[in-house]
Each structure stands twice: as C-alpha cells, then as structure tokens.
Amino acid sequence: MGKRIFVLIVVLMSISLIGIISVQLYWINNAIESKDAQFDNDVKKAMARASERLKLKEQDLYYNKIKPIFDSKEFLNKAEIKNYLIQQIDTVNNRKFSFGSTIIEEDFKVPLDILNESQFFSNDTIVLTRFTRRNDRFTAQLIADDKSIIDFNEKSFSKTSKFDEWINRKEINDVFNDYRNEFPIHQRISNREINTTLREELEKNNIDIDFKYGVYNNGLATKLKSGYFTIDPDKSYDYPLFKDENGYSDHTLYVNFPEKSKHILSDISYILLLSLFFIFIIIVAFSSSLYQLVKQKKISEIKTDFINNMTHEFKTPIATINLALDSIKNPKIIKDEEKVLRYIKMIRDENKRMHGQVENVLRISRLEKNQIEINKDAVDIHDLVEDAISHVNLLALDKKGTITTHFNAIQSEALANQFHMTNVMVNMLENALKYSVDPPKIDIYTESTNKNIIIKIKDEGIGMGKQAQKYIFDKFYREQKGNIHDVKGHGLGLAYVKEIIDNHHGTVFVESEKGKGSTFTVKLPLI
C-alpha cells in the first residue's frame, strides 16, 4: 500500500468518524435543549395554575363567609325597587307584546368582626349589595274578520331570579381586594398551602423532583420560603401571585430546581446511553482498524527491510562460494590439493553461515508456534555467563574490547535450558559488541533477591531512542531502515531473547540513551 493511499484512507476514515460523532452529539444536544424547553414550559404552566388556585381559594374563603349574611338578611340596611316596562303593538297582525322587569337592590352593612377580619379597626364595616330581578312577559293576539271575532290568544310568563353568582363573587372580590392587600402575604397564605399546591401542579406535568421556593414583595424577601432560598437569575422561575384585573401584583413566587439537569437527562437517559454506547463502539472500531492498518504497514515495512537484509547477507556467501567453485575449476588450482582443500573449507564455512541464518529464522518461528520443547535443568547462571563470554571472546578481542564480570548474586542457581539460555546471553553480548563505535567496554552484573536472580549487561555503545526501545524485542525490528548494512543482522536476535526469557517465566527490558549506551536487564526465578 502506497503512502499516499494509506494517508487518504486514514483521512477519509477520520472524516467519517468525526461526522458520525458530530451528528450524534448534535442530536443529543437538540434532545437536551428540547427537554429543557419542555421543562420550562411545564413549570410555567404549573406555577400559573398554582397561583390561580391560591387566588381562588382565598376568594372562596371570603365568599363563603358572606353568603350566609345575604341569606339571613340580618344586616340588611336598605332596599330599593326599580321597575321597567316595554310595550309594543302590532296593528297589522292585531298583536300586543309587553315586557316588564322589576329589580330589587338590597344593601347589607356588615361589621368586619363578624367575618373575623377586623385586624385594624374594631368598628370597620363594609357595604355589600345584592340584586334580585323579576321578569314579566305578556303577549296577546286578536283574530277576527269583518263580521265577528274568531279567536283571542293570550300568553303570560313571569320569572324571579338573583343575578348570576359570578356577579356577587366579583363584587365581593372587588370589595375585599384592596382590603386584603393591606395584610402581609404570610397572613393570607401559608408555606404549607404553597408547597402542597405547587407540588400537586408540578406532578400533573410529570415533574416529581425537589424544588425550593420563595415569595418576594416588590423584590424584598418575605417569610414565605422553603429553607434557605435565594434567587438565581439564571435558574429561578417566577410568576406573580394574586394578580389584579390588569395582571399587576406586588408579590412574585420564585422556584428553583436543584436537580433539574438530572431530571432532564433521566428522561432521555436510555436513548442517551444507547447513543454514547454506539459512539464508543464506533470509536473502538475506528481505533482498532487504524491500529491494524498502521500495524500491517509497519509489518510490511519490517518484512521488506528483513528481505533486503537477508538478501544482502546471502549475497556475500553465495558470491564467495561461486568464486571458490570457479577457482577450483581452474586447471592450475585443481591440481593443487592444498588450495582445493582451502576452497572447499571456504565453501563449507559459507554454507554453514547461510544455514545458521536460515536456522535462526526457523527457530524463532517454531518458538512462536510452541513447536520447540525446552527442557529445563538446574544451572548456575554465573557458569552460563562465563560460557557465553567464551563464545564472543574472539569477537571482543578483534574489536579490542573488554568484557568485565561483577558477580554479586549470593544465589545463582536457576531452572533453565542451558543451550537456549547461553544463546540468549550470546545474542545480547553480540549486540553490545556490534553497536559500539569505540572499542567496546561491556560490564556484566548479577544480583539476587529472595526469589529472583538479576543479570545486567551494560555497554557504552551508540544507544537507542525511546521509540526504538518500545519495539526492540519485536520480530524483524531494526532501528536502521531499508538496505543499510553498517551493522549486520535480521532483527531476530532480541526477539529470540524475549521468547526464551518468557518461556522461563522471566522478564527482560532495556534502558538506553542515545550516545551513552544501553543496559539490558534479565530477571529469572531462582530455584
């Protein structure tokens, strides 16, 4: 996959993911805003109905006190009768229509102490008026011809009634309206009435959460409030109490909902959680896909590097073998037994070298598939390290390097496979020698704890960056990319080390800094 195509795929996938998440978040935000607006509207309706109920309740209270007074006529002050008569004669049809109305106006002078409302002056009285009406209707029609009267129809109807009850209610309310406003609001209604009425109206709108309220008189707090209440300009809802005919009121009811956000989210919690769950799945799927793409691209690059390095490593022995075979074919050399034997040895050595490289690849593959049975015996780690040093001693001398041991471990016996563990130490020592520019200086330290023996191989080589340290134990990984062969290898040595150490239930890690060298630490369980 080309770099441009890879970048294009990643960009398109990212745009798609961002688009899907943006749409989901936009929908969630709209749903929350819609629920918030609905909540505000429901609260306003509930407060309006609660305010109206409190007002009607107070009016009913006074009306129920006044009504018995009207019925008893004990405090009747004066009465006045008014008569109205309307008459119409139809000469064409010989018909006469009459309408009469009698209105009785009664004034009642009522002491306020009778109503238990004389809180200011003991001699206060009010005058209330009641109207009673009587309607009379009369219709007559004469039917006759030129000689005689054929028929005479006469109809009459009378009805006596009081004016509609709402007129009396309205009059009573008008009389007491200014009078009631003289009293503090807490003497007109109680906290219990406000709380109960408001809660009932809120529950009718499916709002069943705690609330705080307070009643204010022209901006000043009154005694009607729930606990410690303060107005929040951004969160408080307000509605007037005891409005007059013009909609004006000195008193305002304020309500706060501390759990408003939780209530709104609870209404859409299932859909919200489902949306967030799907968003999470999309992100995980995208991340996994992107990770796999990057991983596959990296593996492809590593394999390409490996093939390039392996090809280069095979070129030298193949060229050497071809050159030796061509030399042997020479008539002058074929008769020289000493030279023929030398060329044959050269061919054997190069063949052995290629075989070892192929074997390394097959060995790591078999290890990954658990096709190699590793038998473990009790071995002395110090002896094993000394054996590994003897394998690389010539290479160290060739580079004029030194390998120094510092065996500080009190206990050094571990359960290990001597062959593979020796190869592990050899691989790490070869790396320390290969990646040193100056004459290599290698120190090997051992120490023991209650359960483990720790081996540290420290060099003063070129070191490596933090990025390389993350992948140094991965198969085929080499910090140098492409067909660069200043240091030979296939990126399999440390992968083999990791597999063997893991098989021995141990751990291996590296600490390194560019230009200052590296320290490889192996921790193995003691017997």
Buried (B, 14 or more C-beta within 10 A) or exposed (E): EEEEEBEEBBEEBEEEBEEBBEEBEEEBEEBBEEBEEBBEEBBBBBBEBBBBBBBEEBBEEBBEBBBEBBEEEEBBEEEEEEEEEEEEEEEEEBBBBBBBBBBBBBBBEBBBBBBEBBEEEEEBBBEBBBBBBBBBBBBBBBEEEEEEEEEEEEEEEEEEEEEEEEEBBEBBBEBBBEBBBEEEBEEBBEBEBBBEBBBEBBEEBEBEBEBBBBBBBEEEBBEBBBEEBEBEEEEBBEBBBBBBEEEEBBBBBBBBBEEBEEBBBEBBEEEBEEBEEEBEEBEEEBEEBBEEBEEEEBBEEBEBBBEBBBEEBBEEBBEBBEBBEEBBEEEEBEEEEEBBEBBEEBBEEBBEBBEEBEEBBEBBEEBEEEEBEBEBEEBBBBEBBBBBBEBBEEBBEEBEBEBEBEBEBEBBBBBBBBEBBBBBBBBBBBBBBBBBEEEBBBBBBBBBEEEBBBBBBBBBBBBBEEEBBEBBBBBBBBBBEEEEEEEEBBBBBBBBBBBBBEBBEBBBBBEBEEEEBBBBBBBBEBE
